[in-house]
Amino acid sequence: MVPVVPLQGGVMAVFSLLFALLMFAVHIAMIVWTYNDAQKRSEHPAFLWAIVVFFAPLLGIVLYLILGRDGGY
């Protein structure tokens, strides 16, 4: 029989982990969306916009929507 080891943080540790995983998934989704959208609607390299969103997620998305799209938003 395998011994059961309880989590040290309890329920809050589980919720914190789930929240962190959700934020990670949102960050990755923002990078992928920016890259795909920049390939279609921007004359600037899509890879560079993805790098900007990687290093500054919220600011990068706002900058891309204002400056990166050729037709605006």
Biotite code that builds the C-alpha atoms (Angstrom):
import biotite.structure as struc

atoms = struc.array([
    struc.Atom([0.000, 0.000, 0.000], chain_id="A", res_id=1, res_name="MET", atom_name="CA", element="C"),
    struc.Atom([1.290, 3.454, -0.973], chain_id="A", res_id=2, res_name="VAL", atom_name="CA", element="C"),
    struc.Atom([1.417, 5.947, 1.905], chain_id="A", res_id=3, res_name="PRO", atom_name="CA", element="C"),
    struc.Atom([-0.632, 9.114, 1.394], chain_id="A", res_id=4, res_name="VAL", atom_name="CA", element="C"),
    struc.Atom([1.281, 12.320, 2.045], chain_id="A", res_id=5, res_name="VAL", atom_name="CA", element="C"),
    struc.Atom([-0.952, 15.345, 2.669], chain_id="A", res_id=6, res_name="PRO", atom_name="CA", element="C"),
    struc.Atom([-0.150, 18.640, 0.986], chain_id="A", res_id=7, res_name="LEU", atom_name="CA", element="C"),
    struc.Atom([1.614, 21.052, 3.276], chain_id="A", res_id=8, res_name="GLN", atom_name="CA", element="C"),
    struc.Atom([-0.324, 24.074, 2.037], chain_id="A", res_id=9, res_name="GLY", atom_name="CA", element="C"),
    struc.Atom([-3.720, 22.462, 2.083], chain_id="A", res_id=10, res_name="GLY", atom_name="CA", element="C"),
    struc.Atom([-6.550, 23.649, -0.112], chain_id="A", res_id=11, res_name="VAL", atom_name="CA", element="C"),
    struc.Atom([-5.052, 27.090, -0.712], chain_id="A", res_id=12, res_name="MET", atom_name="CA", element="C"),
    struc.Atom([-1.949, 25.512, -2.203], chain_id="A", res_id=13, res_name="ALA", atom_name="CA", element="C"),
    struc.Atom([-4.083, 23.632, -4.716], chain_id="A", res_id=14, res_name="VAL", atom_name="CA", element="C"),
    struc.Atom([-6.026, 26.783, -5.665], chain_id="A", res_id=15, res_name="PHE", atom_name="CA", element="C"),
    struc.Atom([-2.793, 28.746, -5.955], chain_id="A", res_id=16, res_name="SER", atom_name="CA", element="C"),
    struc.Atom([-1.310, 26.114, -8.236], chain_id="A", res_id=17, res_name="LEU", atom_name="CA", element="C"),
    struc.Atom([-4.432, 26.052, -10.413], chain_id="A", res_id=18, res_name="LEU", atom_name="CA", element="C"),
    struc.Atom([-4.453, 29.843, -10.624], chain_id="A", res_id=19, res_name="PHE", atom_name="CA", element="C"),
    struc.Atom([-0.768, 29.898, -11.596], chain_id="A", res_id=20, res_name="ALA", atom_name="CA", element="C"),
    struc.Atom([-1.381, 27.287, -14.298], chain_id="A", res_id=21, res_name="LEU", atom_name="CA", element="C"),
    struc.Atom([-4.332, 29.303, -15.610], chain_id="A", res_id=22, res_name="LEU", atom_name="CA", element="C"),
    struc.Atom([-2.234, 32.484, -15.784], chain_id="A", res_id=23, res_name="MET", atom_name="CA", element="C"),
    struc.Atom([0.532, 30.564, -17.568], chain_id="A", res_id=24, res_name="PHE", atom_name="CA", element="C"),
    struc.Atom([-1.969, 29.254, -20.127], chain_id="A", res_id=25, res_name="ALA", atom_name="CA", element="C"),
    struc.Atom([-3.369, 32.769, -20.674], chain_id="A", res_id=26, res_name="VAL", atom_name="CA", element="C"),
    struc.Atom([0.160, 34.132, -21.179], chain_id="A", res_id=27, res_name="HIS", atom_name="CA", element="C"),
    struc.Atom([0.973, 31.460, -23.765], chain_id="A", res_id=28, res_name="ILE", atom_name="CA", element="C"),
    struc.Atom([-2.378, 32.052, -25.505], chain_id="A", res_id=29, res_name="ALA", atom_name="CA", element="C"),
    struc.Atom([-1.663, 35.797, -25.727], chain_id="A", res_id=30, res_name="MET", atom_name="CA", element="C"),
    struc.Atom([1.724, 35.127, -27.302], chain_id="A", res_id=31, res_name="ILE", atom_name="CA", element="C"),
    struc.Atom([0.263, 32.675, -29.845], chain_id="A", res_id=32, res_name="VAL", atom_name="CA", element="C"),
    struc.Atom([-2.647, 34.998, -30.689], chain_id="A", res_id=33, res_name="TRP", atom_name="CA", element="C"),
    struc.Atom([-0.317, 37.976, -31.170], chain_id="A", res_id=34, res_name="THR", atom_name="CA", element="C"),
    struc.Atom([2.013, 35.981, -33.417], chain_id="A", res_id=35, res_name="TYR", atom_name="CA", element="C"),
    struc.Atom([-0.829, 34.657, -35.586], chain_id="A", res_id=36, res_name="ASN", atom_name="CA", element="C"),
    struc.Atom([-2.572, 38.024, -35.815], chain_id="A", res_id=37, res_name="ASP", atom_name="CA", element="C"),
    struc.Atom([0.673, 39.851, -36.613], chain_id="A", res_id=38, res_name="ALA", atom_name="CA", element="C"),
    struc.Atom([1.347, 37.450, -39.483], chain_id="A", res_id=39, res_name="GLN", atom_name="CA", element="C"),
    struc.Atom([-1.986, 38.456, -41.034], chain_id="A", res_id=40, res_name="LYS", atom_name="CA", element="C"),
    struc.Atom([-2.323, 42.134, -40.149], chain_id="A", res_id=41, res_name="ARG", atom_name="CA", element="C"),
    struc.Atom([1.089, 43.652, -39.551], chain_id="A", res_id=42, res_name="SER", atom_name="CA", element="C"),
    struc.Atom([3.954, 44.648, -41.781], chain_id="A", res_id=43, res_name="GLU", atom_name="CA", element="C"),
    struc.Atom([6.334, 44.268, -38.814], chain_id="A", res_id=44, res_name="HIS", atom_name="CA", element="C"),
    struc.Atom([7.835, 40.838, -38.092], chain_id="A", res_id=45, res_name="PRO", atom_name="CA", element="C"),
    struc.Atom([5.382, 38.686, -36.134], chain_id="A", res_id=46, res_name="ALA", atom_name="CA", element="C"),
    struc.Atom([8.227, 37.103, -34.158], chain_id="A", res_id=47, res_name="PHE", atom_name="CA", element="C"),
    struc.Atom([9.212, 40.478, -32.699], chain_id="A", res_id=48, res_name="LEU", atom_name="CA", element="C"),
    struc.Atom([5.665, 41.190, -31.533], chain_id="A", res_id=49, res_name="TRP", atom_name="CA", element="C"),
    struc.Atom([5.560, 37.765, -29.891], chain_id="A", res_id=50, res_name="ALA", atom_name="CA", element="C"),
    struc.Atom([8.803, 38.591, -28.056], chain_id="A", res_id=51, res_name="ILE", atom_name="CA", element="C"),
    struc.Atom([7.347, 41.915, -26.860], chain_id="A", res_id=52, res_name="VAL", atom_name="CA", element="C"),
    struc.Atom([4.246, 40.149, -25.504], chain_id="A", res_id=53, res_name="VAL", atom_name="CA", element="C"),
    struc.Atom([6.436, 37.487, -23.894], chain_id="A", res_id=54, res_name="PHE", atom_name="CA", element="C"),
    struc.Atom([8.464, 40.022, -21.897], chain_id="A", res_id=55, res_name="PHE", atom_name="CA", element="C"),
    struc.Atom([5.660, 42.524, -21.165], chain_id="A", res_id=56, res_name="ALA", atom_name="CA", element="C"),
    struc.Atom([2.311, 40.749, -21.571], chain_id="A", res_id=57, res_name="PRO", atom_name="CA", element="C"),
    struc.Atom([-0.261, 43.464, -20.875], chain_id="A", res_id=58, res_name="LEU", atom_name="CA", element="C"),
    struc.Atom([1.788, 46.355, -22.201], chain_id="A", res_id=59, res_name="LEU", atom_name="CA", element="C"),
    struc.Atom([2.807, 44.286, -25.230], chain_id="A", res_id=60, res_name="GLY", atom_name="CA", element="C"),
    struc.Atom([-0.798, 43.489, -26.184], chain_id="A", res_id=61, res_name="ILE", atom_name="CA", element="C"),
    struc.Atom([-1.800, 47.147, -25.849], chain_id="A", res_id=62, res_name="VAL", atom_name="CA", element="C"),
    struc.Atom([1.195, 48.286, -27.911], chain_id="A", res_id=63, res_name="LEU", atom_name="CA", element="C"),
    struc.Atom([0.454, 45.692, -30.564], chain_id="A", res_id=64, res_name="TYR", atom_name="CA", element="C"),
    struc.Atom([-3.203, 46.706, -30.810], chain_id="A", res_id=65, res_name="LEU", atom_name="CA", element="C"),
    struc.Atom([-2.292, 50.402, -31.085], chain_id="A", res_id=66, res_name="ILE", atom_name="CA", element="C"),
    struc.Atom([0.938, 50.314, -33.114], chain_id="A", res_id=67, res_name="LEU", atom_name="CA", element="C"),
    struc.Atom([1.299, 46.868, -34.651], chain_id="A", res_id=68, res_name="GLY", atom_name="CA", element="C"),
    struc.Atom([-1.820, 46.401, -36.685], chain_id="A", res_id=69, res_name="ARG", atom_name="CA", element="C"),
    struc.Atom([-1.797, 48.082, -40.073], chain_id="A", res_id=70, res_name="ASP", atom_name="CA", element="C"),
    struc.Atom([-5.500, 48.919, -40.089], chain_id="A", res_id=71, res_name="GLY", atom_name="CA", element="C"),
    struc.Atom([-5.734, 49.721, -36.394], chain_id="A", res_id=72, res_name="GLY", atom_name="CA", element="C"),
    struc.Atom([-8.194, 47.966, -34.131], chain_id="A", res_id=73, res_name="TYR", atom_name="CA", element="C"),
])
